[in-house]
Structure formats: C-alpha cells, structure tokens
Amino acid sequence: MVNKRHVANIVKLGITTLAVTYLLSSGKLRLSQLAIKDGGWKWIAMAGLLCLLFMVICQIRLWILLRGGEVRVGLARVMKIGFITSFFNATLLGGFGFATADAIKAGYLLNEEGRRSKMVCAILLDRVVGMSGLITLAIFALEIGWDETVQSVALRRFATLVYALVSTAGLSLMTLVTAITWGRVFSRCLAVLAGGIAAYFLGAVEAPVWTRIAVVVFPYLAAVIGPSLLPEGRIHSYVRRRIFLGRYLMALVDATLAYRHQARRVAIAFVISIVNQFNLMLAIFCVALAISVPVEPTIRQVWFAAPISNLVSILPLPGNGLGFGEAAFESMLAMCADSNGESIRGGATIYFGFRLVITILGLAGLPMYLSSHKKRVQESDDSGDSGLH
C-alpha cells in the first residue's frame, strides 16, 4: 500500500526542485554571484544580526499575544520554541513555509497548556498581526521614492495592481479580526481610515480609480460582516452547524474574543511587526551589498520589492517557498531601473543569499530541539517504568 504522506512529500519536493531548476536554467539565479565582495562580510554580519533580531522580536510578539489570551507561558520557553520552529522552518524543504512553522509551534505549546483554542488563536492572531505589519510596509513603499523606483509606465500599472490587491486583502483581513474583537464602530472607523490612507497612496502613484474604491469598500464590508461571526450572530450558528470543520473554526472565533479588552497588547504587537518587517527588509539590502550582483539596488528599490516577496514566503507553498520567493523578488526588482534605465537583475540571487543567512541562523535551534527531544524521551521512559511497578 502506498503511503500518502510519502507521496505528498515527493510531490512537494518535486515542485520545489522544478522551481529552483527553472531559476538556474534561465540564468535568473546565478550561484557564482553569491561570492562575497571585498568588505562584504561586514554586510553579511549585519544581515545576520538583523535576521537574529527579527527572530527574537517575533517570539516576543507571540509572547505578548499569548499573555493577552490568558495563556501563561514564560518568555524563555516561547523563545526556545521559536528557535526550534526556526530550525524546522529553515530545513524542512518538504514543509509548507510558515504554515508548517505555526503547526510545529502549536504542537510544542499544546504539550504544556490545556487551553487549546486560545493557544491556537494566539498563534493565528500573531500571524495576522505579522502580515498586517508587512502590508503596512508595502503600502508605504508606494509613496517612498516611487518615481525613482519604477521607471516603465507599463510596469507601474502592473505594480500598482499588485500592491492594490495585497493592500485590499490585508486590510480586509485586519478589519475582520478587529470587528470580531472590538465591534462595529472601531472596526468601521479603522476600515475607513486605513483604507483611505491606502487609497491616497494608490492615488499618488496613479492607480486606477476602481482599485482606490476597492481598498476602502472591501475592508469596510469585512468590518460589517465580522460581528456576524460572534456567538450571537447569524453566521456563527450557521457555520457551526452546517460547514465542514465549522465547529472548530467558531471555537477559534470564540477564543479571539479574549482580545476584545486587549487593544493595547494588540497595538503593541502591530507596531512591533512594522519595525520587524523593516528589519527584514534591511537584512535583504545588506545581502545585496555583500554579494557580487551586477548592480546594487538602492534601499528604496529593495523596499519596493521585499514586502511582496516576503508575503510569498508566508503563503503555504511547497519547500517553504524556496524558488517562489526568489522568483517574486526577481520579478519585483526587475520593475526597477538602474542609472542607465536598464532593469535591475540579480534579485533571485539576492533573495537566495538572504535565505541562506536565515537557514544558517535557523540551525541555532538544533541544540534546543535535541535537548527538548532528549527530555521528552527521558520523561516517556520514566512514565513507562513507573507503569511497570
């Protein structure tokens, strides 16, 4: 009998292999360009420090949200689990990016806490807050040096559509969660304010009128629908009774209500996310300065390309997004032009170099995993021995 899990892993590794093979054969990913330039090691060290800071701040953000959900786990424990998760996320090419990381993180935390729904809710909310910070960074990228970044009119139109789609989806998700936790008035005001700011930035880069309308209307509709998912709402009871896995989905919605009176914690987590995503963008820029790509992109150009590429890494793609994030960064950076008006190449190599830095840092979680695994085995043996007596 064929093991379905083995087949799935083979398929995922096959997709990842095809993506990387395409980048190598097309010349978009050139391993020779990964050679460190003279004086480049200081930039690699800076990139490593920024990535390490990113990993630490991510765990602090999760710990803040866990505390807000009344889940009492120590910061040191959350930090250890975070580094173990980073190890698996960096080395499991058969995994699905942050979806796999969140599952591993939940598994470790659930071994210690019985509040299953609140634990999972905090992890999911942590992901939403992180994405919100990423979307915010992307929106500001539209205004910062847009005229100096994207030169081609056709590419500008495509880029504005990409950013309009990302902004609309991200703000809609953010206002939906806000509506569930803090109700109609606050979420609708947030939808109008955030959507208005995004529409202003889209207008500044001459985005189509319908995209400016959509970035306000859809988040507002999400704010309207959100309260219906509450226990007393009509959608809540329907989903719980009729939709597959609806009972578990609504249990998460119920747990989300624990954050209704935790606006300060969520706001702090959101600000932390914006700063943290900026750290990650700077890390990519440092890698670009360190390796031998033909043209060094400016920090504004990296700011333009990084948010979308990092968003691809968050999506549940095979191989933790290996090949897909590189292709996204290559495509976004190619929309930018150098001083001679030529498209900037080497984006896939830059992002692959950045991924290598993340992978090396992720190995720091290996000793923590081995220590944790050894402890579990000992506890299992002790419980087995006690059962014999």
BELURNOR-V686941 format. One record per residue. N is the residue number from 1. PSI is psi in radians with two decimals (NA if undefined). D_CENTER is the distance of its C-alpha to the mean C-alpha in Angstrom with 2 decimals. Layout:
N_PSI_D_CENTER ; N_PSI_D_CENTER
This chain:
1_2.35_37.25 ; 2_2.26_33.97 ; 3_2.03_31.02 ; 4_-0.59_28.30 ; 5_-0.72_25.55 ; 6_-0.70_26.97 ; 7_-0.76_27.17 ; 8_-0.73_23.55 ; 9_-0.68_22.52 ; 10_-0.73_24.94 ; 11_-0.79_23.57 ; 12_-0.75_19.94 ; 13_-0.59_21.29 ; 14_-0.74_23.52 ; 15_-0.75_20.85 ; 16_-0.76_18.98 ; 17_-0.75_22.43 ; 18_-0.74_23.31 ; 19_-0.80_20.25 ; 20_-0.70_21.01 ; 21_-0.72_24.72 ; 22_-0.78_24.39 ; 23_-0.68_22.72 ; 24_-0.80_25.46 ; 25_-0.52_28.32 ; 26_-0.15_27.47 ; 27_0.08_27.46 ; 28_-0.53_24.00 ; 29_1.93_22.96 ; 30_1.90_25.85 ; 31_-0.47_25.83 ; 32_-0.45_28.85 ; 33_-0.09_26.86 ; 34_-0.09_24.90 ; 35_2.34_28.14 ; 36_2.27_27.81 ; 37_2.93_30.00 ; 38_2.22_32.60 ; 39_0.10_31.02 ; 40_-0.37_27.54 ; 41_-0.52_27.07 ; 42_-0.57_26.74 ; 43_-0.61_23.70 ; 44_-0.74_22.23 ; 45_-0.72_23.03 ; 46_-0.73_21.38 ; 47_-0.73_18.16 ; 48_-0.75_18.39 ; 49_-0.71_19.06 ; 50_-0.71_16.14 ; 51_-0.69_13.72 ; 52_-0.74_15.73 ; 53_-0.70_15.55 ; 54_-0.79_11.76 ; 55_-0.71_12.02 ; 56_-0.79_14.88 ; 57_-0.61_13.54 ; 58_-0.71_10.56 ; 59_-0.60_13.48 ; 60_-0.71_15.64 ; 61_-0.78_13.34 ; 62_-0.72_13.34 ; 63_-0.71_17.06 ; 64_-0.76_17.74 ; 65_-0.61_16.43 ; 66_-0.73_18.32 ; 67_-0.69_21.38 ; 68_-0.51_21.09 ; 69_0.25_21.18 ; 70_0.55_24.27 ; 71_1.96_22.86 ; 72_1.60_24.72 ; 73_2.35_22.98 ; 74_2.63_23.71 ; 75_-0.69_21.28 ; 76_-0.70_22.60 ; 77_-0.76_21.91 ; 78_-0.69_18.28 ; 79_-0.76_17.94 ; 80_-0.79_19.72 ; 81_-0.62_17.68 ; 82_-0.73_14.46 ; 83_-0.61_16.14 ; 84_-0.74_17.43 ; 85_-0.71_14.06 ; 86_-0.64_12.97 ; 87_-0.85_16.27 ; 88_-0.70_15.80 ; 89_-0.54_12.32 ; 90_-0.39_13.98 ; 91_-0.30_17.20 ; 92_1.59_16.92 ; 93_-0.26_17.09 ; 94_0.05_18.11 ; 95_-3.14_14.96 ; 96_1.07_12.22 ; 97_-2.40_9.07 ; 98_-0.33_6.96 ; 99_-0.75_9.67 ; 100_-0.73_12.19 ; 101_-0.77_10.81 ; 102_-0.67_10.89 ; 103_-0.74_14.29 ; 104_-0.75_15.61 ; 105_-0.76_14.73 ; 106_-0.69_16.44 ; 107_-0.75_19.31 ; 108_-0.75_20.09 ; 109_-0.63_20.01 ; 110_-0.34_22.07 ; 111_-0.35_24.72 ; 112_-0.47_25.49 ; 113_2.48_25.13 ; 114_-0.13_26.78 ; 115_1.29_24.88 ; 116_-0.89_22.77 ; 117_-0.72_21.60 ; 118_-0.60_20.71 ; 119_-0.87_18.86 ; 120_-0.67_16.67 ; 121_-0.74_16.37 ; 122_-0.69_15.18 ; 123_-0.74_12.37 ; 124_-0.73_11.38 ; 125_-0.63_11.96 ; 126_-0.69_9.86 ; 127_-0.72_6.78 ; 128_-0.76_8.52 ; 129_-0.71_9.35 ; 130_-0.74_6.12 ; 131_-0.62_5.46 ; 132_-0.71_9.15 ; 133_-0.67_9.19 ; 134_-0.75_7.33 ; 135_-0.72_9.85 ; 136_-0.77_12.54 ; 137_-0.66_12.28 ; 138_-0.70_12.56 ; 139_-0.77_15.52 ; 140_-0.42_17.29 ; 141_-0.41_17.00 ; 142_-0.53_19.42 ; 143_-0.53_22.04 ; 144_1.79_21.85 ; 145_0.56_24.25 ; 146_-0.78_23.72 ; 147_-0.49_27.33 ; 148_-0.15_27.02 ; 149_-1.04_23.85 ; 150_2.00_24.48 ; 151_-0.73_28.19 ; 152_2.37_28.85 ; 153_-0.76_29.55 ; 154_-0.75_28.39 ; 155_-0.57_25.05 ; 156_-0.74_24.68 ; 157_-0.76_25.20 ; 158_-0.75_22.60 ; 159_-0.71_20.01 ; 160_-0.62_20.84 ; 161_-0.73_20.45 ; 162_-0.84_16.95 ; 163_-0.57_15.92 ; 164_-0.74_18.05 ; 165_-0.82_16.41 ; 166_-0.76_12.82 ; 167_-0.75_14.35 ; 168_-0.82_16.47 ; 169_-0.77_14.00 ; 170_-0.79_11.59 ; 171_-0.59_14.75 ; 172_-0.77_16.35 ; 173_-0.73_13.82 ; 174_-0.76_14.03 ; 175_-0.50_17.83 ; 176_-0.83_18.16 ; 177_-0.69_16.80 ; 178_-0.68_18.92 ; 179_-0.64_21.89 ; 180_-0.69_21.75 ; 181_-0.69_21.70 ; 182_0.13_23.88 ; 183_-3.11_25.88 ; 184_-0.87_27.04 ; 185_-0.92_28.26 ; 186_-0.79_25.34 ; 187_-0.65_22.72 ; 188_-0.67_25.03 ; 189_-0.71_25.63 ; 190_-0.71_21.93 ; 191_-0.76_21.56 ; 192_-0.75_24.54 ; 193_-0.93_23.59 ; 194_-0.73_19.94 ; 195_-0.66_21.00 ; 196_-0.71_24.01 ; 197_-0.79_22.21 ; 198_-0.70_19.93 ; 199_-0.65_23.18 ; 200_-0.80_24.96 ; 201_-0.68_22.56 ; 202_-0.64_22.69 ; 203_-0.60_26.45 ; 204_-0.45_26.64 ; 205_0.35_25.44 ; 206_0.75_27.81 ; 207_2.68_25.42 ; 208_2.62_27.41 ; 209_-0.68_28.69 ; 210_-0.51_27.22 ; 211_-0.61_23.63 ; 212_-0.57_24.54 ; 213_-0.76_26.08 ; 214_-0.65_23.24 ; 215_-0.22_20.65 ; 216_-0.74_23.07 ; 217_-0.84_24.54 ; 218_-0.77_21.65 ; 219_-0.62_19.92 ; 220_-0.72_23.50 ; 221_-0.66_24.15 ; 222_-0.67_21.11 ; 223_-0.55_22.65 ; 224_-0.73_25.96 ; 225_-0.57_24.84 ; 226_-0.90_22.80 ; 227_-0.40_25.98 ; 228_-0.28_27.39 ; 229_-0.12_24.90 ; 230_2.81_26.54 ; 231_-0.60_29.22 ; 232_-0.05_31.97 ; 233_2.77_30.43 ; 234_-0.68_31.76 ; 235_-0.59_28.54 ; 236_-0.93_27.79 ; 237_-0.63_31.05 ; 238_-0.83_30.86 ; 239_-0.72_27.44 ; 240_-0.66_28.55 ; 241_-0.56_31.78 ; 242_-0.51_31.16 ; 243_2.45_27.61 ; 244_2.24_26.63 ; 245_0.25_24.67 ; 246_-0.58_25.12 ; 247_-0.69_26.57 ; 248_-0.65_23.45 ; 249_-0.76_21.23 ; 250_-0.46_23.66 ; 251_-0.63_23.80 ; 252_-0.66_20.15 ; 253_-0.74_21.15 ; 254_-0.72_24.10 ; 255_-0.55_22.10 ; 256_-0.47_19.90 ; 257_-0.29_23.23 ; 258_-0.33_23.32 ; 259_0.10_21.17 ; 260_-0.64_23.70 ; 261_0.43_25.48 ; 262_0.65_22.55 ; 263_-0.65_21.66 ; 264_-0.77_22.03 ; 265_-0.76_19.54 ; 266_-0.68_16.84 ; 267_-0.72_17.77 ; 268_-0.76_17.61 ; 269_-0.64_14.12 ; 270_-0.78_13.10 ; 271_-0.73_15.05 ; 272_-0.68_13.61 ; 273_-0.73_10.04 ; 274_-0.82_11.70 ; 275_-0.72_13.62 ; 276_-0.69_10.95 ; 277_-0.59_9.02 ; 278_-0.68_12.66 ; 279_-0.77_13.32 ; 280_-0.68_10.87 ; 281_-0.72_12.54 ; 282_-0.60_15.84 ; 283_-0.73_15.27 ; 284_-0.71_14.97 ; 285_-0.69_18.05 ; 286_-0.70_19.89 ; 287_-0.71_19.49 ; 288_-0.62_20.90 ; 289_-0.37_23.82 ; 290_-0.56_24.51 ; 291_3.03_24.92 ; 292_0.95_27.63 ; 293_2.68_26.10 ; 294_-0.72_28.82 ; 295_2.27_27.51 ; 296_2.10_25.35 ; 297_2.68_22.98 ; 298_2.89_23.19 ; 299_-0.55_20.52 ; 300_-0.67_20.53 ; 301_-0.68_19.98 ; 302_-0.69_17.00 ; 303_-0.67_15.61 ; 304_-0.73_16.29 ; 305_-0.52_14.73 ; 306_-0.80_11.63 ; 307_-0.76_9.35 ; 308_-0.72_10.08 ; 309_-0.73_9.82 ; 310_-0.55_6.37 ; 311_-0.66_5.57 ; 312_-0.64_7.94 ; 313_-0.44_6.44 ; 314_-0.52_3.96 ; 315_2.61_7.46 ; 316_1.35_10.19 ; 317_2.63_12.11 ; 318_2.65_14.95 ; 319_0.46_15.05 ; 320_0.52_11.37 ; 321_0.13_11.27 ; 322_2.19_14.16 ; 323_-0.67_16.16 ; 324_-0.78_13.92 ; 325_-0.69_11.64 ; 326_-0.76_15.04 ; 327_-0.69_16.71 ; 328_-0.77_14.35 ; 329_-0.67_14.83 ; 330_-0.78_18.49 ; 331_-0.75_18.95 ; 332_-0.72_17.47 ; 333_-0.51_19.39 ; 334_-0.30_22.45 ; 335_-0.32_22.69 ; 336_2.79_23.57 ; 337_2.60_27.08 ; 338_-2.98_28.82 ; 339_-0.34_32.05 ; 340_0.05_34.06 ; 341_0.12_32.11 ; 342_2.57_30.70 ; 343_2.47_27.16 ; 344_2.22_25.09 ; 345_2.89_24.56 ; 346_0.11_22.90 ; 347_-0.69_19.25 ; 348_-0.69_18.58 ; 349_-0.72_20.46 ; 350_-0.81_18.62 ; 351_-0.59_15.15 ; 352_-0.70_16.86 ; 353_-0.71_18.38 ; 354_-0.71_15.17 ; 355_-0.64_13.98 ; 356_-0.70_17.39 ; 357_-0.79_17.01 ; 358_-0.74_13.86 ; 359_-0.78_15.91 ; 360_-0.74_18.97 ; 361_-0.59_17.44 ; 362_-0.45_16.06 ; 363_-0.28_19.74 ; 364_-0.37_20.51 ; 365_-0.18_19.43 ; 366_-0.87_22.20 ; 367_-0.64_25.10 ; 368_-0.67_23.41 ; 369_-0.78_22.86 ; 370_-0.70_26.46 ; 371_-0.77_27.79 ; 372_-0.70_26.11 ; 373_-0.74_27.30 ; 374_-0.69_30.78 ; 375_-0.70_30.96 ; 376_-0.71_30.13 ; 377_-0.75_32.78 ; 378_-0.76_35.32 ; 379_-0.65_34.71 ; 380_-0.72_35.09 ; 381_-0.70_38.31 ; 382_-0.73_39.65 ; 383_-0.61_39.16 ; 384_-0.73_40.82 ; 385_-0.70_43.72 ; 386_-0.49_44.26 ; 387_-0.37_44.39 ; 388_-0.39_47.24 ; 389_NA_49.43
